[in-house]
């Protein structure tokens, strides 16, 4: 009898608002050249579908991934080949790139504009988990959250998330509408959230979604580091780390 070696991904509750996801999520940024050369839509969709078939149902993208929002468009194509009701789709807004300059924007009007645009690019009726990618300190978080709350009430998003937010921002945002998840870097070499952020999220019932848990690939094995594309962010980081080790 052939042995079944299919990997089973456990299911977990993300926060205490009712969202259930696969314990392991799939971040789609790398498909559009963040850390490597970008894939074609055909190849990218194949990767996403393969991840889903292996039990990963939390698919994570952002409006800033890929040139001209290419990643969301790719994810939307993949979703057409998957049972939408079994996928937990996460995307993000808030980071702006204008003439090569990176900024942050969180005004209520921009929140709505981004959500509507992502829905169109993804070609879906709703987003399961909508993150504020980075907090705009020039806009009261209560104003940003107020618009996100309206989007929940309208059924355009189901759950709200924050990314890289401070403890004070988390508390104030959560007071306007429950936050389901905080996405933040967490790995063996990035552990500063353990002292305050993790206890606070436990207290409020907010899940931690760790991004770059393998140190952006550096904990993935020797072969991973040796085969980095020359123009990737990872290669630039590797070279900086190598240079630093040579300094007195």
C-alpha positions in Angstrom: 0.0 0.0 0.0 1.3 3.4 -0.9 2.2 5.5 2.1 0.4 8.9 2.3 3.1 11.5 2.8 0.8 14.5 2.4 1.7 17.3 4.8 -1.2 18.2 7.0 -1.3 21.9 8.0 -3.1 22.5 11.3 -5.9 25.0 11.5 -5.9 27.8 14.1 -8.1 30.6 15.3 -6.5 33.9 14.3 -7.3 36.3 17.2 -10.7 36.0 19.0 -12.9 37.5 16.3 -13.7 34.2 14.6 -11.2 34.0 11.7 -9.8 30.5 11.2 -6.8 30.0 9.0 -4.0 27.5 8.2 -1.3 27.7 10.8 1.2 28.3 8.0 0.4 31.2 5.6 1.8 31.9 2.2 3.3 35.4 1.7 3.2 36.3 -2.0 5.7 39.1 -2.1 8.5 37.0 -3.4 6.5 36.0 -6.5 6.8 39.6 -7.7 10.5 40.1 -7.3 10.9 41.4 -3.7 13.6 38.9 -2.9 14.2 37.4 -6.3 13.4 37.7 -10.0 9.7 38.1 -10.5 7.7 35.1 -11.8 5.3 35.1 -14.6 1.6 35.1 -13.7 1.3 31.5 -14.9 4.2 30.4 -12.7 3.1 32.5 -9.7 -0.4 31.1 -9.9 1.0 27.6 -10.0 2.9 28.2 -6.8 -0.1 29.6 -5.0 -2.3 26.7 -6.1 0.3 24.2 -5.1 0.5 25.8 -1.6 -3.3 25.6 -1.3 -3.3 22.0 -2.3 -0.8 21.3 0.5 -3.2 22.8 3.0 -2.1 26.5 3.1 -5.3 28.6 3.0 -4.0 31.9 4.3 -2.8 33.8 1.2 -1.1 37.2 1.9 -0.4 40.0 -0.5 -0.3 43.8 -0.6 -1.1 46.6 -3.0 2.6 47.6 -2.9 3.9 44.2 -4.0 5.1 44.2 -7.6 5.3 46.9 -10.2 1.9 48.5 -10.8 0.2 46.3 -8.1 1.2 43.2 -10.1 1.1 40.9 -7.1 -2.6 41.5 -6.3 -3.5 40.9 -10.0 -1.6 37.6 -10.0 -3.2 36.5 -6.7 -6.6 37.4 -8.2 -5.9 35.1 -11.2 -4.9 32.3 -8.8 -8.1 32.7 -6.8 -10.2 32.1 -9.9 -8.8 28.5 -9.9 -9.5 27.9 -6.2 -12.6 27.6 -4.0 -12.9 31.2 -2.8 -14.8 30.3 0.4 -11.9 28.1 1.5 -9.2 30.8 1.1 -8.5 33.4 3.7 -7.3 36.3 1.6 -5.2 39.0 3.3 -3.9 42.2 1.6 -2.6 45.5 2.8 -2.7 49.3 2.2 -0.8 52.3 3.5 2.6 52.2 1.8 3.0 54.6 -1.1 5.6 54.8 -3.7 5.7 58.0 -5.7 8.6 58.8 -8.1 10.7 56.3 -6.3 10.1 57.7 -2.9 8.4 55.5 -0.2 5.8 57.1 2.0 2.9 56.2 4.3 -0.7 57.3 4.0 -3.7 56.5 6.3 -6.3 59.1 5.7 -9.9 57.8 5.6 -10.3 58.7 1.9 -7.1 56.8 1.1 -8.2 53.8 3.1 -11.4 53.5 1.0 -9.6 54.3 -2.3 -7.1 51.5 -1.6 -9.7 49.0 -0.5 -11.9 49.6 -3.6 -8.8 49.3 -5.9 -7.6 46.1 -4.2 -11.1 44.5 -4.6 -11.0 45.3 -8.3 -7.5 44.0 -8.9 -8.2 40.9 -6.9 -11.6 40.6 -8.6 -13.3 39.6 -5.3 -16.3 40.8 -3.4 -14.6 40.9 0.0 -11.2 40.7 1.6 -10.9 38.4 4.6 -8.1 40.3 6.5 -7.2 43.9 5.6 -4.0 45.2 7.1 -2.8 48.8 7.5 0.7 48.0 6.2 2.4 50.9 8.0 0.9 53.4 10.4 0.6 57.0 9.2 1.7 59.0 12.3 0.3 62.2 10.7 -3.3 60.8 10.9 -4.9 59.8 14.2 -5.3 56.1 14.2 -8.9 56.6 15.3 -9.6 58.2 11.9 -8.0 55.4 9.9 -9.8 52.7 12.0 -13.1 54.6 11.7 -13.0 54.1 7.9 -11.9 50.5 8.2 -14.8 49.9 10.6 -17.2 51.2 7.9 -15.7 48.9 5.4 -16.4 46.0 7.7 -20.0 47.1 8.2 -20.3 47.3 4.4 -19.1 43.7 4.0 -16.0 44.7 1.9 -13.6 43.4 4.5 -14.2 40.9 7.3 -11.4 41.5 9.7 -8.9 44.3 10.4 -5.2 43.9 10.9 -2.2 46.2 11.7 1.4 45.8 10.7 4.4 47.1 12.7 2.3 49.1 15.1 3.4 50.5 18.5 1.7 49.4 21.7 -0.1 52.7 22.1 -1.4 52.5 18.5 -2.6 49.0 19.0 -4.6 49.9 22.1 -6.2 53.0 20.5 -7.0 51.1 17.3 -8.5 48.2 19.1 -10.8 50.6 21.1 -12.4 51.7 17.8 -12.8 48.2 16.3 -11.4 44.9 17.4 -8.0 44.1 15.7 -7.8 40.5 14.6 -4.1 40.3 13.8 -0.8 42.2 14.1 1.7 41.3 11.4 5.2 42.0 12.5 8.7 40.7 11.9 9.6 37.9 14.4 12.4 35.4 14.1 15.5 34.2 15.9 17.2 37.5 15.1 14.2 39.8 15.6 12.7 39.2 19.0 12.1 42.7 20.4 8.3 42.2 20.4 8.5 39.6 23.2 8.7 42.1 26.0 5.7 44.3 25.4 3.9 43.6 22.1 3.2 39.9 22.6 1.8 40.2 26.1 -0.4 43.1 25.0 -1.7 41.2 22.1 -2.5 38.2 24.3 -4.3 40.5 26.7 -6.5 42.0 23.8 -7.0 38.7 22.0 -5.0 39.8 18.9 -3.0 37.2 16.9 0.6 37.7 16.0 1.3 36.9 12.4 5.1 36.7 12.1 6.6 37.7 8.8 10.1 36.7 7.8 10.2 33.9 10.5 13.2 32.4 8.7 15.1 35.7 8.8 14.2 36.6 5.2 15.7 33.3 4.0 18.9 33.5 5.9 17.9 30.6 8.2 16.7 28.6 5.2 20.1 26.9 4.7 23.5 27.5 3.1 22.3 26.8 -0.5 19.6 29.5 -0.2 22.2 32.2 0.6 24.6 31.1 -2.1 22.0 31.2 -4.8 20.6 34.7 -4.3 19.9 36.8 -7.4 22.3 39.7 -7.6 19.6 42.4 -7.6 17.6 41.0 -4.8 17.1 42.8 -1.4 18.5 39.6 0.2 21.7 39.8 -1.7 22.1 43.4 -0.7 21.5 42.5 2.9 24.0 39.6 2.7 26.7 41.8 1.3 26.1 44.4 4.1 26.3 41.7 6.7 29.5 40.4 5.2 31.1 43.9 5.1 30.1 44.5 8.7 31.8 41.3 9.8 35.1 42.6 8.2 35.0 45.9 10.0 37.2 46.3 13.2 
